[in-house]
Amino acid sequence: MNTDRASCNTTLAFSFQAKYLMRIHEIQTPPKPPTPEQARIKGLQQSVEKTRDTLQAERDRQRVQRDAQRKQKLQLPASPSAST
């Protein structure tokens, strides 16, 4: 019974130490620059995200404009034509 508990504690201690060793390692070494292929992919992904945001903004702008026009039409009273 005690050997199982000791084994469990050793595993937890190792996991705990490995977790912090990994973080210290990440802090000490600067990240490697991306390869040209990786940089191109990242640039294309950012371009796609920007285009999606621009498209959504344009759709929102048109929706607001359309709603304003509908509201304006509803607010205008239906007056009979003053031909006489």
N, CA, C and O atoms as a CHARMM CRD file, in Angstrom:
* protein
*
  336
    1    1 MET  N      0.80900  -1.17600   0.00000 PROA 1      0.00000
    2    1 MET  CA     0.00000   0.00000   0.00000 PROA 1      0.00000
    3    1 MET  C      0.86400   1.25600   0.00000 PROA 1      0.00000
    4    1 MET  O      0.60500   2.19600  -0.75300 PROA 1      0.00000
    5    2 ASN  N      1.90200   1.26900   0.85700 PROA 2      0.00000
    6    2 ASN  CA     2.77700   2.43100   0.92100 PROA 2      0.00000
    7    2 ASN  C      3.56300   2.62800  -0.36800 PROA 2      0.00000
    8    2 ASN  O      3.86200   3.76000  -0.74600 PROA 2      0.00000
    9    3 THR  N      3.90200   1.52800  -1.04800 PROA 3      0.00000
   10    3 THR  CA     4.65900   1.66200  -2.28700 PROA 3      0.00000
   11    3 THR  C      3.81000   2.34500  -3.36500 PROA 3      0.00000
   12    3 THR  O      4.33500   3.11900  -4.16400 PROA 3      0.00000
   13    4 ASP  N      2.51400   2.06700  -3.39200 PROA 4      0.00000
   14    4 ASP  CA     1.63500   2.72200  -4.36200 PROA 4      0.00000
   15    4 ASP  C      1.56300   4.21900  -4.08800 PROA 4      0.00000
   16    4 ASP  O      1.60300   5.03400  -5.01100 PROA 4      0.00000
   17    5 ARG  N      1.45600   4.56600  -2.82400 PROA 5      0.00000
   18    5 ARG  CA     1.37300   5.98100  -2.45300 PROA 5      0.00000
   19    5 ARG  C      2.68700   6.69500  -2.77400 PROA 5      0.00000
   20    5 ARG  O      2.67900   7.82500  -3.26200 PROA 5      0.00000
   21    6 ALA  N      3.80700   6.04100  -2.50100 PROA 6      0.00000
   22    6 ALA  CA     5.11100   6.63200  -2.78800 PROA 6      0.00000
   23    6 ALA  C      5.29300   6.80200  -4.29200 PROA 6      0.00000
   24    6 ALA  O      5.83100   7.81000  -4.75200 PROA 6      0.00000
   25    7 SER  N      4.84800   5.82800  -5.03900 PROA 7      0.00000
   26    7 SER  CA     4.94100   5.91200  -6.49000 PROA 7      0.00000
   27    7 SER  C      4.09500   7.06000  -7.01600 PROA 7      0.00000
   28    7 SER  O      4.51400   7.78900  -7.91600 PROA 7      0.00000
   29    8 CYS  N      2.91900   7.21500  -6.45900 PROA 8      0.00000
   30    8 CYS  CA     2.02000   8.29500  -6.86700 PROA 8      0.00000
   31    8 CYS  C      2.64300   9.64800  -6.54400 PROA 8      0.00000
   32    8 CYS  O      2.60300  10.56700  -7.36300 PROA 8      0.00000
   33    9 ASN  N      3.22100   9.76700  -5.34400 PROA 9      0.00000
   34    9 ASN  CA     3.86400  11.03000  -4.95500 PROA 9      0.00000
   35    9 ASN  C      5.04600  11.33900  -5.86000 PROA 9      0.00000
   36    9 ASN  O      5.25900  12.49600  -6.22300 PROA 9      0.00000
   37   10 THR  N      5.81000  10.33400  -6.22500 PROA 10     0.00000
   38   10 THR  CA     6.95000  10.53900  -7.11200 PROA 10     0.00000
   39   10 THR  C      6.47200  11.01400  -8.47700 PROA 10     0.00000
   40   10 THR  O      7.07100  11.91400  -9.06600 PROA 10     0.00000
   41   11 THR  N      5.40600  10.42000  -8.98100 PROA 11     0.00000
   42   11 THR  CA     4.85300  10.81800 -10.27000 PROA 11     0.00000
   43   11 THR  C      4.34900  12.24500 -10.22300 PROA 11     0.00000
   44   11 THR  O      4.58800  13.01200 -11.15500 PROA 11     0.00000
   45   12 LEU  N      3.66100  12.61500  -9.16500 PROA 12     0.00000
   46   12 LEU  CA     3.17400  13.97900  -9.02100 PROA 12     0.00000
   47   12 LEU  C      4.32300  14.96800  -8.93100 PROA 12     0.00000
   48   12 LEU  O      4.28300  16.04000  -9.53500 PROA 12     0.00000
   49   13 ALA  N      5.34900  14.59800  -8.17000 PROA 13     0.00000
   50   13 ALA  CA     6.50700  15.47500  -8.02900 PROA 13     0.00000
   51   13 ALA  C      7.19300  15.65400  -9.37400 PROA 13     0.00000
   52   13 ALA  O      7.61300  16.76100  -9.70900 PROA 13     0.00000
   53   14 PHE  N      7.31200  14.58400 -10.14700 PROA 14     0.00000
   54   14 PHE  CA     7.94800  14.67700 -11.45800 PROA 14     0.00000
   55   14 PHE  C      7.11900  15.54800 -12.38900 PROA 14     0.00000
   56   14 PHE  O      7.66900  16.38900 -13.10000 PROA 14     0.00000
   57   15 SER  N      5.80700  15.36100 -12.39400 PROA 15     0.00000
   58   15 SER  CA     4.93600  16.17000 -13.23600 PROA 15     0.00000
   59   15 SER  C      5.04000  17.63600 -12.84600 PROA 15     0.00000
   60   15 SER  O      5.09800  18.51400 -13.70700 PROA 15     0.00000
   61   16 PHE  N      5.06300  17.89200 -11.56200 PROA 16     0.00000
   62   16 PHE  CA     5.15500  19.25900 -11.06600 PROA 16     0.00000
   63   16 PHE  C      6.47700  19.89000 -11.51100 PROA 16     0.00000
   64   16 PHE  O      6.50000  21.02900 -11.98000 PROA 16     0.00000
   65   17 GLN  N      7.57400  19.14600 -11.36300 PROA 17     0.00000
   66   17 GLN  CA     8.88700  19.66900 -11.74200 PROA 17     0.00000
   67   17 GLN  C      8.98500  19.85800 -13.25100 PROA 17     0.00000
   68   17 GLN  O      9.50700  20.87300 -13.71300 PROA 17     0.00000
   69   18 ALA  N      8.49700  18.90800 -14.01500 PROA 18     0.00000
   70   18 ALA  CA     8.57600  18.99700 -15.46700 PROA 18     0.00000
   71   18 ALA  C      7.77100  20.19500 -15.97200 PROA 18     0.00000
   72   18 ALA  O      8.17000  20.85800 -16.93000 PROA 18     0.00000
   73   19 LYS  N      6.66900  20.45900 -15.34300 PROA 19     0.00000
   74   19 LYS  CA     5.83500  21.58600 -15.73400 PROA 19     0.00000
   75   19 LYS  C      6.60700  22.88800 -15.60300 PROA 19     0.00000
   76   19 LYS  O      6.59500  23.71600 -16.51400 PROA 19     0.00000
   77   20 TYR  N      7.26900  23.07100 -14.48700 PROA 20     0.00000
   78   20 TYR  CA     7.99600  24.31100 -14.25600 PROA 20     0.00000
   79   20 TYR  C      9.30800  24.36300 -15.02400 PROA 20     0.00000
   80   20 TYR  O      9.73800  25.44300 -15.42900 PROA 20     0.00000
   81   21 LEU  N      9.95200  23.22100 -15.23100 PROA 21     0.00000
   82   21 LEU  CA    11.16000  23.20900 -16.04000 PROA 21     0.00000
   83   21 LEU  C     10.84600  23.61100 -17.46600 PROA 21     0.00000
   84   21 LEU  O     11.63200  24.31500 -18.10000 PROA 21     0.00000
   85   22 MET  N      9.72900  23.18000 -17.97100 PROA 22     0.00000
   86   22 MET  CA     9.34600  23.52500 -19.32500 PROA 22     0.00000
   87   22 MET  C      9.11200  25.02300 -19.43500 PROA 22     0.00000
   88   22 MET  O      9.52500  25.63800 -20.41800 PROA 22     0.00000
   89   23 ARG  N      8.47500  25.60800 -18.47100 PROA 23     0.00000
   90   23 ARG  CA     8.21500  27.04100 -18.49900 PROA 23     0.00000
   91   23 ARG  C      9.51300  27.83600 -18.41400 PROA 23     0.00000
   92   23 ARG  O      9.67300  28.83400 -19.11500 PROA 23     0.00000
   93   24 ILE  N     10.43500  27.40600 -17.56900 PROA 24     0.00000
   94   24 ILE  CA    11.71500  28.09500 -17.46900 PROA 24     0.00000
   95   24 ILE  C     12.45200  27.98800 -18.79400 PROA 24     0.00000
   96   24 ILE  O     13.06900  28.95900 -19.23200 PROA 24     0.00000
   97   25 HSD  N     12.40300  26.84800 -19.43200 PROA 25     0.00000
   98   25 HSD  CA    13.05200  26.64400 -20.72100 PROA 25     0.00000
   99   25 HSD  C     12.44700  27.56800 -21.76800 PROA 25     0.00000
  100   25 HSD  O     13.17600  28.14900 -22.57300 PROA 25     0.00000
  101   26 GLU  N     11.14400  27.71200 -21.76900 PROA 26     0.00000
  102   26 GLU  CA    10.48800  28.58400 -22.74200 PROA 26     0.00000
  103   26 GLU  C     10.89300  30.03700 -22.54600 PROA 26     0.00000
  104   26 GLU  O     11.02600  30.78000 -23.51800 PROA 26     0.00000
  105   27 ILE  N     11.08600  30.44000 -21.32400 PROA 27     0.00000
  106   27 ILE  CA    11.46200  31.82200 -21.03200 PROA 27     0.00000
  107   27 ILE  C     12.90300  32.08300 -21.45500 PROA 27     0.00000
  108   27 ILE  O     13.21300  33.17300 -21.93600 PROA 27     0.00000
  109   28 GLN  N     13.78100  31.11300 -21.28700 PROA 28     0.00000
  110   28 GLN  CA    15.20000  31.32000 -21.52900 PROA 28     0.00000
  111   28 GLN  C     15.56200  31.31100 -23.00500 PROA 28     0.00000
  112   28 GLN  O     16.51500  31.98900 -23.38800 PROA 28     0.00000
  113   29 THR  N     14.86600  30.59200 -23.83600 PROA 29     0.00000
  114   29 THR  CA    15.22400  30.52300 -25.24200 PROA 29     0.00000
  115   29 THR  C     14.24400  31.36900 -26.05300 PROA 29     0.00000
  116   29 THR  O     13.03000  31.23100 -25.90600 PROA 29     0.00000
  117   30 PRO  N     14.77000  32.23800 -26.90200 PROA 30     0.00000
  118   30 PRO  CA    13.86700  33.03300 -27.73500 PROA 30     0.00000
  119   30 PRO  C     13.22300  32.14300 -28.79900 PROA 30     0.00000
  120   30 PRO  O     13.81300  31.15000 -29.22500 PROA 30     0.00000
  121   31 PRO  N     12.04200  32.49700 -29.21400 PROA 31     0.00000
  122   31 PRO  CA    11.39200  31.66200 -30.22300 PROA 31     0.00000
  123   31 PRO  C     12.12800  31.75400 -31.55700 PROA 31     0.00000
  124   31 PRO  O     12.69300  32.79100 -31.90300 PROA 31     0.00000
  125   32 LYS  N     12.10800  30.66700 -32.28100 PROA 32     0.00000
  126   32 LYS  CA    12.76500  30.63600 -33.58000 PROA 32     0.00000
  127   32 LYS  C     11.92000  31.42200 -34.58000 PROA 32     0.00000
  128   32 LYS  O     10.69100  31.39400 -34.51000 PROA 32     0.00000
  129   33 PRO  N     12.56600  32.11900 -35.50400 PROA 33     0.00000
  130   33 PRO  CA    11.78200  32.82200 -36.51200 PROA 33     0.00000
  131   33 PRO  C     11.07600  31.81100 -37.41100 PROA 33     0.00000
  132   33 PRO  O     11.60400  30.72700 -37.65900 PROA 33     0.00000
  133   34 PRO  N      9.89800  32.15700 -37.89500 PROA 34     0.00000
  134   34 PRO  CA     9.17500  31.20200 -38.73600 PROA 34     0.00000
  135   34 PRO  C      9.87800  31.02400 -40.08400 PROA 34     0.00000
  136   34 PRO  O     10.56300  31.92100 -40.57600 PROA 34     0.00000
  137   35 THR  N      9.69000  29.86300 -40.65000 PROA 35     0.00000
  138   35 THR  CA    10.23100  29.62400 -41.98300 PROA 35     0.00000
  139   35 THR  C      9.44300  30.47400 -42.97300 PROA 35     0.00000
  140   35 THR  O      8.35300  30.94000 -42.64100 PROA 35     0.00000
  141   36 PRO  N      9.95800  30.68700 -44.16500 PROA 36     0.00000
  142   36 PRO  CA     9.21600  31.48800 -45.15400 PROA 36     0.00000
  143   36 PRO  C      7.82200  30.92500 -45.43800 PROA 36     0.00000
  144   36 PRO  O      6.87000  31.67800 -45.64200 PROA 36     0.00000
  145   37 GLU  N      7.71400  29.60800 -45.44900 PROA 37     0.00000
  146   37 GLU  CA     6.41100  28.99100 -45.68900 PROA 37     0.00000
  147   37 GLU  C      5.44400  29.28500 -44.54400 PROA 37     0.00000
  148   37 GLU  O      4.27300  29.59200 -44.76400 PROA 37     0.00000
  149   38 GLN  N      5.96300  29.18500 -43.31100 PROA 38     0.00000
  150   38 GLN  CA     5.12500  29.45700 -42.14200 PROA 38     0.00000
  151   38 GLN  C      4.71100  30.93000 -42.10700 PROA 38     0.00000
  152   38 GLN  O      3.57300  31.25200 -41.76700 PROA 38     0.00000
  153   39 ALA  N      5.63700  31.81600 -42.45900 PROA 39     0.00000
  154   39 ALA  CA     5.32300  33.24300 -42.47700 PROA 39     0.00000
  155   39 ALA  C      4.25800  33.54500 -43.52400 PROA 39     0.00000
  156   39 ALA  O      3.36000  34.35200 -43.28700 PROA 39     0.00000
  157   40 ARG  N      4.35800  32.89800 -44.68000 PROA 40     0.00000
  158   40 ARG  CA     3.36500  33.10400 -45.74700 PROA 40     0.00000
  159   40 ARG  C      1.99400  32.61500 -45.29100 PROA 40     0.00000
  160   40 ARG  O      0.99200  33.30100 -45.49800 PROA 40     0.00000
  161   41 ILE  N      1.94100  31.44900 -44.68000 PROA 41     0.00000
  162   41 ILE  CA     0.66800  30.89900 -44.19900 PROA 41     0.00000
  163   41 ILE  C      0.06200  31.81700 -43.14500 PROA 41     0.00000
  164   41 ILE  O     -1.13800  32.09200 -43.17400 PROA 41     0.00000
  165   42 LYS  N      0.88500  32.29100 -42.21700 PROA 42     0.00000
  166   42 LYS  CA     0.38600  33.18200 -41.17200 PROA 42     0.00000
  167   42 LYS  C     -0.14100  34.47900 -41.78000 PROA 42     0.00000
  168   42 LYS  O     -1.18600  34.98200 -41.36600 PROA 42     0.00000
  169   43 GLY  N      0.57700  35.01800 -42.75600 PROA 43     0.00000
  170   43 GLY  CA     0.12900  36.23300 -43.43100 PROA 43     0.00000
  171   43 GLY  C     -1.19000  36.03000 -44.15700 PROA 43     0.00000
  172   43 GLY  O     -2.06700  36.89200 -44.11400 PROA 43     0.00000
  173   44 LEU  N     -1.33100  34.90200 -44.81600 PROA 44     0.00000
  174   44 LEU  CA    -2.58600  34.60600 -45.51600 PROA 44     0.00000
  175   44 LEU  C     -3.73800  34.43700 -44.52500 PROA 44     0.00000
  176   44 LEU  O     -4.85200  34.89100 -44.78500 PROA 44     0.00000
  177   45 GLN  N     -3.47300  33.78600 -43.39300 PROA 45     0.00000
  178   45 GLN  CA    -4.51300  33.62000 -42.38100 PROA 45     0.00000
  179   45 GLN  C     -4.95300  34.96500 -41.82700 PROA 45     0.00000
  180   45 GLN  O     -6.14400  35.19300 -41.61900 PROA 45     0.00000
  181   46 GLN  N     -3.99600  35.85600 -41.58600 PROA 46     0.00000
  182   46 GLN  CA    -4.34200  37.18400 -41.08900 PROA 46     0.00000
  183   46 GLN  C     -5.13200  37.96400 -42.13000 PROA 46     0.00000
  184   46 GLN  O     -6.04900  38.71400 -41.79400 PROA 46     0.00000
  185   47 SER  N     -4.77100  37.78400 -43.38800 PROA 47     0.00000
  186   47 SER  CA    -5.49500  38.45500 -44.47500 PROA 47     0.00000
  187   47 SER  C     -6.93700  37.96900 -44.54200 PROA 47     0.00000
  188   47 SER  O     -7.86000  38.76100 -44.72700 PROA 47     0.00000
  189   48 VAL  N     -7.12000  36.67700 -44.39100 PROA 48     0.00000
  190   48 VAL  CA    -8.47000  36.10800 -44.41000 PROA 48     0.00000
  191   48 VAL  C     -9.29200  36.65800 -43.25000 PROA 48     0.00000
  192   48 VAL  O    -10.45100  37.03100 -43.42900 PROA 48     0.00000
  193   49 GLU  N     -8.69300  36.70800 -42.06000 PROA 49     0.00000
  194   49 GLU  CA    -9.40800  37.23000 -40.88400 PROA 49     0.00000
  195   49 GLU  C     -9.78600  38.69200 -41.08800 PROA 49     0.00000
  196   49 GLU  O    -10.89500  39.10100 -40.74400 PROA 49     0.00000
  197   50 LYS  N     -8.86900  39.48300 -41.64700 PROA 50     0.00000
  198   50 LYS  CA    -9.14300  40.90200 -41.88100 PROA 50     0.00000
  199   50 LYS  C    -10.25600  41.06100 -42.91400 PROA 50     0.00000
  200   50 LYS  O    -11.13000  41.91400 -42.75900 PROA 50     0.00000
  201   51 THR  N    -10.22800  40.24800 -43.95900 PROA 51     0.00000
  202   51 THR  CA   -11.26200  40.31000 -44.98700 PROA 51     0.00000
  203   51 THR  C    -12.61600  39.92400 -44.40900 PROA 51     0.00000
  204   51 THR  O    -13.62600  40.54400 -44.74200 PROA 51     0.00000
  205   52 ARG  N    -12.65500  38.91200 -43.55000 PROA 52     0.00000
  206   52 ARG  CA   -13.91200  38.52200 -42.91000 PROA 52     0.00000
  207   52 ARG  C    -14.46700  39.66200 -42.05500 PROA 52     0.00000
  208   52 ARG  O    -15.66400  39.94600 -42.08500 PROA 52     0.00000
  209   53 ASP  N    -13.59200  40.30400 -41.30000 PROA 53     0.00000
  210   53 ASP  CA   -14.01800  41.42400 -40.45400 PROA 53     0.00000
  211   53 ASP  C    -14.54400  42.57600 -41.31100 PROA 53     0.00000
  212   53 ASP  O    -15.55800  43.18900 -40.97800 PROA 53     0.00000
  213   54 THR  N    -13.85200  42.86700 -42.41300 PROA 54     0.00000
  214   54 THR  CA   -14.27800  43.94400 -43.31200 PROA 54     0.00000
  215   54 THR  C    -15.62500  43.62000 -43.93500 PROA 54     0.00000
  216   54 THR  O    -16.49200  44.49000 -44.02600 PROA 54     0.00000
  217   55 LEU  N    -15.80900  42.37900 -44.36500 PROA 55     0.00000
  218   55 LEU  CA   -17.07200  41.96000 -44.95200 PROA 55     0.00000
  219   55 LEU  C    -18.21000  42.06300 -43.94300 PROA 55     0.00000
  220   55 LEU  O    -19.29600  42.53600 -44.28100 PROA 55     0.00000
  221   56 GLN  N    -17.97300  41.62800 -42.71800 PROA 56     0.00000
  222   56 GLN  CA   -19.00500  41.70400 -41.68500 PROA 56     0.00000
  223   56 GLN  C    -19.34200  43.15400 -41.38500 PROA 56     0.00000
  224   56 GLN  O    -20.51300  43.48100 -41.19300 PROA 56     0.00000
  225   57 ALA  N    -18.34900  44.03000 -41.33900 PROA 57     0.00000
  226   57 ALA  CA   -18.59500  45.44900 -41.08100 PROA 57     0.00000
  227   57 ALA  C    -19.43100  46.06000 -42.19900 PROA 57     0.00000
  228   57 ALA  O    -20.32600  46.86200 -41.93600 PROA 57     0.00000
  229   58 GLU  N    -19.14600  45.68700 -43.43900 PROA 58     0.00000
  230   58 GLU  CA   -19.92600  46.20600 -44.57300 PROA 58     0.00000
  231   58 GLU  C    -21.36600  45.69500 -44.51600 PROA 58     0.00000
  232   58 GLU  O    -22.30500  46.44800 -44.77500 PROA 58     0.00000
  233   59 ARG  N    -21.53500  44.43500 -44.18400 PROA 59     0.00000
  234   59 ARG  CA   -22.90800  43.90100 -44.06500 PROA 59     0.00000
  235   59 ARG  C    -23.67500  44.60600 -42.95300 PROA 59     0.00000
  236   59 ARG  O    -24.85500  44.92100 -43.10800 PROA 59     0.00000
  237   60 ASP  N    -23.00500  44.85100 -41.83900 PROA 60     0.00000
  238   60 ASP  CA   -23.64200  45.57200 -40.73600 PROA 60     0.00000
  239   60 ASP  C    -24.01400  46.99100 -41.15400 PROA 60     0.00000
  240   60 ASP  O    -25.10000  47.47300 -40.83200 PROA 60     0.00000
  241   61 ARG  N    -23.10800  47.65900 -41.87300 PROA 61     0.00000
  242   61 ARG  CA   -23.37900  49.02500 -42.32800 PROA 61     0.00000
  243   61 ARG  C    -24.58900  49.05500 -43.25400 PROA 61     0.00000
  244   61 ARG  O    -25.45300  49.92100 -43.11800 PROA 61     0.00000
  245   62 GLN  N    -24.65500  48.11000 -44.19800 PROA 62     0.00000
  246   62 GLN  CA   -25.79000  48.05900 -45.12300 PROA 62     0.00000
  247   62 GLN  C    -27.07900  47.72100 -44.38700 PROA 62     0.00000
  248   62 GLN  O    -28.13900  48.25000 -44.72400 PROA 62     0.00000
  249   63 ARG  N    -27.00500  46.85700 -43.39700 PROA 63     0.00000
  250   63 ARG  CA   -28.19300  46.49500 -42.62700 PROA 63     0.00000
  251   63 ARG  C    -28.72100  47.71200 -41.86300 PROA 63     0.00000
  252   63 ARG  O    -29.92800  47.95100 -41.83400 PROA 63     0.00000
  253   64 VAL  N    -27.83100  48.47300 -41.25400 PROA 64     0.00000
  254   64 VAL  CA   -28.23700  49.66700 -40.51900 PROA 64     0.00000
  255   64 VAL  C    -28.86600  50.68100 -41.48000 PROA 64     0.00000
  256   64 VAL  O    -29.88200  51.29800 -41.15900 PROA 64     0.00000
  257   65 GLN  N    -28.26500  50.84900 -42.64700 PROA 65     0.00000
  258   65 GLN  CA   -28.79700  51.78400 -43.63900 PROA 65     0.00000
  259   65 GLN  C    -30.18400  51.33200 -44.12000 PROA 65     0.00000
  260   65 GLN  O    -31.09500  52.15000 -44.25300 PROA 65     0.00000
  261   66 ARG  N    -30.33400  50.05200 -44.37500 PROA 66     0.00000
  262   66 ARG  CA   -31.62100  49.51100 -44.83200 PROA 66     0.00000
  263   66 ARG  C    -32.68800  49.67000 -43.74400 PROA 66     0.00000
  264   66 ARG  O    -33.82900  50.02300 -44.03900 PROA 66     0.00000
  265   67 ASP  N    -32.31800  49.41200 -42.49900 PROA 67     0.00000
  266   67 ASP  CA   -33.26200  49.57100 -41.39200 PROA 67     0.00000
  267   67 ASP  C    -33.67200  51.03400 -41.22000 PROA 67     0.00000
  268   67 ASP  O    -34.82900  51.33100 -40.92200 PROA 67     0.00000
  269   68 ALA  N    -32.72100  51.93600 -41.41000 PROA 68     0.00000
  270   68 ALA  CA   -33.03800  53.36600 -41.29800 PROA 68     0.00000
  271   68 ALA  C    -34.00600  53.78800 -42.39500 PROA 68     0.00000
  272   68 ALA  O    -34.91700  54.57900 -42.15000 PROA 68     0.00000
  273   69 GLN  N    -33.81700  53.26900 -43.59600 PROA 69     0.00000
  274   69 GLN  CA   -34.72900  53.59800 -44.69100 PROA 69     0.00000
  275   69 GLN  C    -36.12800  53.04800 -44.42200 PROA 69     0.00000
  276   69 GLN  O    -37.12200  53.73000 -44.67000 PROA 69     0.00000
  277   70 ARG  N    -36.20700  51.83900 -43.92500 PROA 70     0.00000
  278   70 ARG  CA   -37.51900  51.24900 -43.59900 PROA 70     0.00000
  279   70 ARG  C    -38.21800  52.05700 -42.50700 PROA 70     0.00000
  280   70 ARG  O    -39.41900  52.31400 -42.57900 PROA 70     0.00000
  281   71 LYS  N    -37.45100  52.44800 -41.50400 PROA 71     0.00000
  282   71 LYS  CA   -38.01800  53.22700 -40.41000 PROA 71     0.00000
  283   71 LYS  C    -38.52400  54.57700 -40.92400 PROA 71     0.00000
  284   71 LYS  O    -39.58200  55.05100 -40.50800 PROA 71     0.00000
  285   72 GLN  N    -37.77000  55.18000 -41.81800 PROA 72     0.00000
  286   72 GLN  CA   -38.16900  56.47200 -42.37800 PROA 72     0.00000
  287   72 GLN  C    -39.44900  56.32900 -43.19600 PROA 72     0.00000
  288   72 GLN  O    -40.31500  57.20200 -43.13400 PROA 72     0.00000
  289   73 LYS  N    -39.58600  55.25700 -43.95100 PROA 73     0.00000
  290   73 LYS  CA   -40.80200  55.03300 -44.74300 PROA 73     0.00000
  291   73 LYS  C    -42.01100  54.82400 -43.84800 PROA 73     0.00000
  292   73 LYS  O    -43.11000  55.27000 -44.17500 PROA 73     0.00000
  293   74 LEU  N    -41.82000  54.15100 -42.72300 PROA 74     0.00000
  294   74 LEU  CA   -42.92400  53.90700 -41.79900 PROA 74     0.00000
  295   74 LEU  C    -43.34700  55.19000 -41.08800 PROA 74     0.00000
  296   74 LEU  O    -44.51900  55.35100 -40.74500 PROA 74     0.00000
  297   75 GLN  N    -42.41600  56.08900 -40.86900 PROA 75     0.00000
  298   75 GLN  CA   -42.72900  57.32000 -40.15400 PROA 75     0.00000
  299   75 GLN  C    -43.41000  58.35900 -41.03700 PROA 75     0.00000
  300   75 GLN  O    -44.09900  59.24000 -40.52400 PROA 75     0.00000
  301   76 LEU  N    -43.23400  58.27400 -42.34300 PROA 76     0.00000
  302   76 LEU  CA   -43.88500  59.23400 -43.22600 PROA 76     0.00000
  303   76 LEU  C    -45.38900  58.93000 -43.26700 PROA 76     0.00000
  304   76 LEU  O    -45.79000  57.80400 -43.56100 PROA 76     0.00000
  305   77 PRO  N    -46.21400  59.94000 -42.97200 PROA 77     0.00000
  306   77 PRO  CA   -47.64900  59.69000 -43.02200 PROA 77     0.00000
  307   77 PRO  C    -48.09600  59.52400 -44.47900 PROA 77     0.00000
  308   77 PRO  O    -47.58600  60.18700 -45.38300 PROA 77     0.00000
  309   78 ALA  N    -49.02800  58.65300 -44.67400 PROA 78     0.00000
  310   78 ALA  CA   -49.57000  58.42200 -46.00400 PROA 78     0.00000
  311   78 ALA  C    -50.55000  59.54700 -46.30600 PROA 78     0.00000
  312   78 ALA  O    -51.74100  59.42300 -46.02000 PROA 78     0.00000
  313   79 SER  N    -50.06700  60.63400 -46.87600 PROA 79     0.00000
  314   79 SER  CA   -50.93700  61.78300 -47.14100 PROA 79     0.00000
  315   79 SER  C    -51.54800  61.65100 -48.53700 PROA 79     0.00000
  316   79 SER  O    -50.90100  61.19300 -49.47900 PROA 79     0.00000
  317   80 PRO  N    -52.81100  62.06400 -48.63900 PROA 80     0.00000
  318   80 PRO  CA   -53.44400  61.99800 -49.96100 PROA 80     0.00000
  319   80 PRO  C    -52.76400  63.02200 -50.86700 PROA 80     0.00000
  320   80 PRO  O    -52.27500  64.05300 -50.40500 PROA 80     0.00000
  321   81 SER  N    -52.74400  62.72800 -52.12700 PROA 81     0.00000
  322   81 SER  CA   -52.07200  63.63900 -53.05700 PROA 81     0.00000
  323   81 SER  C    -52.83000  64.94900 -53.12400 PROA 81     0.00000
  324   81 SER  O    -54.05900  64.95700 -53.20100 PROA 81     0.00000
  325   82 ALA  N    -52.12500  66.02300 -53.09500 PROA 82     0.00000
  326   82 ALA  CA   -52.73500  67.35600 -53.08600 PROA 82     0.00000
  327   82 ALA  C    -52.79000  67.88600 -54.50900 PROA 82     0.00000
  328   82 ALA  O    -52.11600  68.86100 -54.84300 PROA 82     0.00000
  329   83 SER  N    -53.58100  67.25100 -55.33500 PROA 83     0.00000
  330   83 SER  CA   -53.67400  67.67400 -56.73900 PROA 83     0.00000
  331   83 SER  C    -54.73500  68.76000 -56.93400 PROA 83     0.00000
  332   83 SER  O    -54.74900  69.40800 -57.98100 PROA 83     0.00000
  333   84 THR  N    -55.60300  68.97400 -55.98300 PROA 84     0.00000
  334   84 THR  CA   -56.64000  70.00000 -56.14500 PROA 84     0.00000
  335   84 THR  C    -56.32100  71.27100 -55.46300 PROA 84     0.00000
  336   84 THR  O    -57.10700  72.21600 -55.51900 PROA 84     0.00000
